[in-house]
């Protein structure tokens, strides 16, 4: 059996030691709700009904005993067919809430919408239709067409999450984004929310069971979640940048040594 020179042995041991150091896993706790006891009952916040905001797009349908009379009020909900001669994307059908907080409704004109819940807007439109004697006993249904949240940072699939059910919790949003990576800070998740002309920035702790009864557990339309990378991710990235040149240099030395030994 061939005995390698002492310098060669030291070199191989150095490569093994470096590989061992880089493969050490981060022992930081990554469990959600780590303080949660068995059979714990937590009184959570009631799911808040979404409030209509400026720039929201709403689908509003009207029905009554007279089908012909309701057709005009449902026209804006008919999907818009794009021009085949162009590459324009299909326009979203519905009512856009203007900067003034109003929607332009057929026959009734401008109707205040921003700041109202869907139920309040439905009742207001139905009452206006009755007061103006346009319909008898109408049923009005309003839905959001642009309810969505954005999840960014240390998740497996960052991006925009569309919410057709108009309700989503922070856990569901993270689940839709493929969960946090091992490097994501679970105790310092940043929530960015538009509150009127201002932006609210709130830091949330996923490792605490208090999140389950937080008013921020359920997200609002256009909320943004950002998961910061931990020190481990930064350290691994910096370490990789430093070690890769060493590894490549070491491989070159190994090739040279093996070439000289096999001659």
TAJOKA-V251922 format. One record per pair of residues at least 24 apart in sequence whose C-alpha atoms are under 10 Angstrom apart, sorted by sequence separation. I is the first residue (numbers start at 0). GAP is how many residues later the second one is. D is the distance in whole Angstrom. If there is no record, write none. Layout:
I_GAP_D + I_GAP_D
This chain:
107_24_9 + 117_24_6 + 118_24_10 + 148_24_8 + 149_24_10 + 154_24_6 + 155_24_6 + 156_24_10 + 200_24_10 + 106_25_10 + 116_25_10 + 117_25_7 + 147_25_10 + 150_25_9 + 151_25_9 + 153_25_9 + 154_25_4 + 155_25_6 + 190_25_8 + 107_26_10 + 117_26_9 + 150_26_7 + 153_26_6 + 154_26_5 + 155_26_10 + 192_26_9 + 193_26_9 + 106_27_9 + 149_27_9 + 152_27_9 + 153_27_6 + 154_27_9 + 192_27_8 + 193_27_9 + 75_28_10 + 151_28_10 + 152_28_9 + 153_28_8 + 154_28_9 + 190_28_9 + 192_28_9 + 193_28_8 + 75_29_9 + 153_29_7 + 154_29_7 + 192_29_7 + 193_29_7 + 75_30_9 + 153_30_5 + 191_30_9 + 192_30_5 + 193_30_9 + 73_31_10 + 74_31_9 + 152_31_8 + 153_31_8 + 191_31_6 + 192_31_7 + 72_32_8 + 73_32_9 + 152_32_10 + 153_32_10 + 190_32_7 + 191_32_5 + 192_32_9 + 58_33_10 + 60_33_10 + 71_33_10 + 72_33_6 + 190_33_6 + 191_33_6 + 57_34_10 + 58_34_7 + 59_34_7 + 71_34_7 + 72_34_8 + 169_34_10 + 189_34_8 + 190_34_5 + 191_34_8 + 56_35_8 + 57_35_8 + 58_35_5 + 59_35_7 + 71_35_9 + 72_35_9 + 170_35_9 + 189_35_6 + 190_35_7 + 56_36_8 + 57_36_5 + 58_36_6 + 152_36_10 + 169_36_9 + 188_36_7 + 189_36_5 + 190_36_9 + 56_37_6 + 57_37_5 + 58_37_9 + 188_37_6 + 189_37_6 + 55_38_10 + 56_38_5 + 57_38_6 + 151_38_10 + 187_38_9 + 188_38_5 + 189_38_8 + 55_39_8 + 56_39_5 + 57_39_8 + 187_39_7 + 188_39_7 + 54_40_10 + 55_40_6 + 56_40_6 + 150_40_9 + 186_40_10 + 187_40_7 + 188_40_10 + 54_41_6 + 55_41_5 + 56_41_10 + 149_41_10 + 169_41_9 + 170_41_10 + 184_41_10 + 185_41_8 + 186_41_10 + 187_41_10 + 53_42_8 + 54_42_5 + 55_42_8 + 149_42_10 + 169_42_10 + 183_42_10 + 184_42_6 + 185_42_9 + 187_42_10 + 52_43_10 + 53_43_5 + 54_43_6 + 168_43_10 + 183_43_6 + 184_43_6 + 185_43_9 + 52_44_7 + 53_44_6 + 54_44_7 + 148_44_10 + 182_44_9 + 183_44_6 + 184_44_6 + 185_44_9 + 51_45_8 + 52_45_9 + 53_45_6 + 54_45_10 + 55_45_9 + 57_45_9 + 59_45_9 + 171_45_10 + 172_45_10 + 182_45_8 + 183_45_5 + 184_45_5 + 52_46_9 + 53_46_8 + 54_46_8 + 56_46_9 + 169_46_8 + 170_46_8 + 171_46_9 + 172_46_9 + 180_46_9 + 182_46_6 + 183_46_6 + 184_46_9 + 53_47_5 + 54_47_10 + 55_47_10 + 168_47_8 + 169_47_6 + 170_47_9 + 171_47_10 + 179_47_8 + 181_47_9 + 182_47_6 + 183_47_9 + 184_47_10 + 52_48_7 + 53_48_8 + 168_48_6 + 169_48_6 + 170_48_10 + 180_48_9 + 181_48_9 + 182_48_8 + 183_48_9 + 51_49_9 + 52_49_10 + 53_49_10 + 93_49_9 + 94_49_10 + 95_49_10 + 167_49_9 + 168_49_4 + 169_49_6 + 179_49_10 + 182_49_7 + 183_49_8 + 93_50_9 + 94_50_9 + 167_50_6 + 168_50_6 + 169_50_10 + 181_50_9 + 182_50_5 + 93_51_8 + 166_51_7 + 167_51_6 + 168_51_9 + 173_51_9 + 181_51_9 + 182_51_9 + 92_52_8 + 166_52_7 + 167_52_8 + 172_52_9 + 180_52_10 + 91_53_8 + 165_53_10 + 166_53_8 + 167_53_9 + 173_53_10 + 182_53_10 + 91_54_9 + 165_54_9 + 166_54_9 + 57_55_10 + 165_55_8 + 169_55_8 + 55_57_10 + 55_58_9 + 59_58_10 + 162_58_9 + 53_59_8 + 54_59_9 + 161_59_9 + 52_60_8 + 53_60_6 + 57_60_9 + 61_60_9 + 161_60_10 + 51_61_6 + 52_61_5 + 53_61_9 + 59_61_10 + 60_61_9 + 160_61_10 + 50_62_9 + 51_62_5 + 52_62_6 + 59_62_8 + 159_62_9 + 50_63_7 + 51_63_5 + 52_63_8 + 61_63_9 + 50_64_6 + 51_64_6 + 52_64_10 + 61_64_8 + 69_64_9 + 159_64_9 + 49_65_9 + 50_65_6 + 51_65_6 + 59_65_10 + 68_65_8 + 69_65_8 + 158_65_10 + 49_66_9 + 50_66_5 + 51_66_7 + 68_66_7 + 48_67_10 + 49_67_6 + 50_67_7 + 61_67_10 + 68_67_10 + 157_67_10 + 48_68_7 + 49_68_7 + 50_68_10 + 69_68_9 + 157_68_9 + 47_69_10 + 48_69_8 + 49_69_10 + 50_69_10 + 51_69_9 + 65_69_8 + 157_69_10 + 48_70_9 + 64_70_8 + 65_70_8 + 148_70_8 + 63_71_7 + 64_71_7 + 65_71_10 + 147_71_9 + 148_71_7 + 149_71_9 + 154_71_9 + 62_72_9 + 63_72_7 + 64_72_8 + 65_72_9 + 147_72_8 + 148_72_6 + 149_72_7 + 150_72_9 + 151_72_8 + 152_72_8 + 153_72_8 + 154_72_7 + 61_73_10 + 62_73_10 + 63_73_6 + 64_73_8 + 146_73_8 + 147_73_5 + 148_73_5 + 149_73_6 + 150_73_6 + 151_73_6 + 152_73_5 + 153_73_5 + 154_73_10 + 62_74_9 + 63_74_5 + 64_74_10 + 146_74_5 + 147_74_6 + 148_74_5 + 149_74_5 + 150_74_5 + 151_74_5 + 152_74_5 + 153_74_6 + 154_74_10 + 62_75_6 + 63_75_6 + 145_75_8 + 146_75_7 + 147_75_8 + 148_75_6 + 149_75_6 + 150_75_6 + 151_75_6 + 152_75_6 + 153_75_6 + 61_76_7 + 62_76_5 + 63_76_9 + 145_76_8 + 146_76_10 + 147_76_9 + 148_76_8 + 149_76_8 + 150_76_8 + 151_76_9 + 152_76_7 + 153_76_9 + 61_77_6 + 62_77_7 + 143_77_9 + 60_78_8 + 61_78_5 + 62_78_9 + 60_79_6 + 61_79_7 + 153_79_10 + 59_80_7 + 60_80_5 + 61_80_9 + 59_81_6 + 60_81_7 + 114_81_10 + 58_82_8 + 59_82_4 + 60_82_9 + 57_83_10 + 58_83_6 + 59_83_7 + 57_84_7 + 58_84_5 + 59_84_9 + 57_85_6 + 58_85_6 + 56_86_9 + 57_86_5 + 58_86_6 + 56_87_6 + 57_87_6 + 58_87_10 + 55_88_7 + 56_88_5 + 57_88_8 + 55_89_8 + 56_89_6 + 57_89_10 + 55_90_7 + 56_90_9 + 51_91_10 + 54_91_9 + 55_91_8 + 51_92_8 + 49_94_9 + 49_97_9 + 49_116_8 + 48_117_9 + 49_117_8 + 48_118_8 + 47_119_9 + 46_120_8 + 46_121_9 + 46_122_9 + 31_139_10 + 52_141_9 + 52_142_9 + 53_142_9 + 52_143_8 + 29_150_9 + 29_151_9 + 29_152_7 + 28_153_10 + 29_153_9 + 32_153_10 + 27_154_9 + 29_154_9 + 31_154_8 + 32_154_10 + 27_155_9 + 29_155_8 + 30_155_8 + 31_155_9 + 25_156_9 + 28_156_10 + 29_156_7 + 24_157_10 + 25_157_9 + 27_157_10 + 28_157_9 + 29_157_9 + 28_158_10 + 55_165_9 + 43_166_9 + 44_166_10 + 55_166_10 + 41_167_8 + 42_167_10 + 43_167_9 + 44_167_8 + 45_167_9 + 47_167_9 + 41_168_9 + 43_168_6 + 44_168_5 + 45_168_10 + 46_168_9 + 52_168_9 + 39_169_10 + 42_169_8 + 43_169_4 + 44_169_6 + 45_169_8 + 49_169_9 + 50_169_9 + 51_169_9 + 41_170_7 + 42_170_6 + 43_170_7 + 44_170_6 + 46_170_9 + 47_170_8 + 49_170_7 + 50_170_9 + 35_171_9 + 41_171_7 + 42_171_10 + 43_171_9 + 44_171_9 + 45_171_10 + 46_171_7 + 47_171_9 + 48_171_9 + 49_171_8 + 32_172_9 + 33_172_9 + 34_172_7 + 35_172_8 + 36_172_9 + 44_172_8 + 45_172_9 + 46_172_10 + 47_172_9 + 31_173_9 + 32_173_6 + 33_173_5 + 34_173_6 + 35_173_6 + 43_173_9 + 44_173_9 + 31_174_6 + 32_174_4 + 33_174_6 + 34_174_6 + 35_174_9 + 30_175_8 + 31_175_4 + 32_175_5 + 33_175_8 + 34_175_9 + 29_176_9 + 30_176_6 + 31_176_7 + 32_176_5 + 29_177_8 + 30_177_10 + 31_177_8 + 32_177_8 + 28_178_9 + 32_178_8 + 32_179_9 + 27_202_10 + 27_204_9 + 26_205_10 + 25_206_7 + 24_207_9 + 25_207_9 + 25_210_10 + 22_213_10 + 21_214_8 + 21_217_8 + 21_218_8 + 21_221_9 + 18_224_10 + 17_225_8 + 17_228_10 + 18_228_9 + 17_229_9 + 14_231_9 + 14_232_8 + 14_235_8 + 13_236_10 + 14_236_10 + 11_238_9 + 10_239_8 + 10_242_9 + 11_242_9 + 10_243_9 + 7_245_10 + 7_246_9 + 7_249_8 + 3_257_9
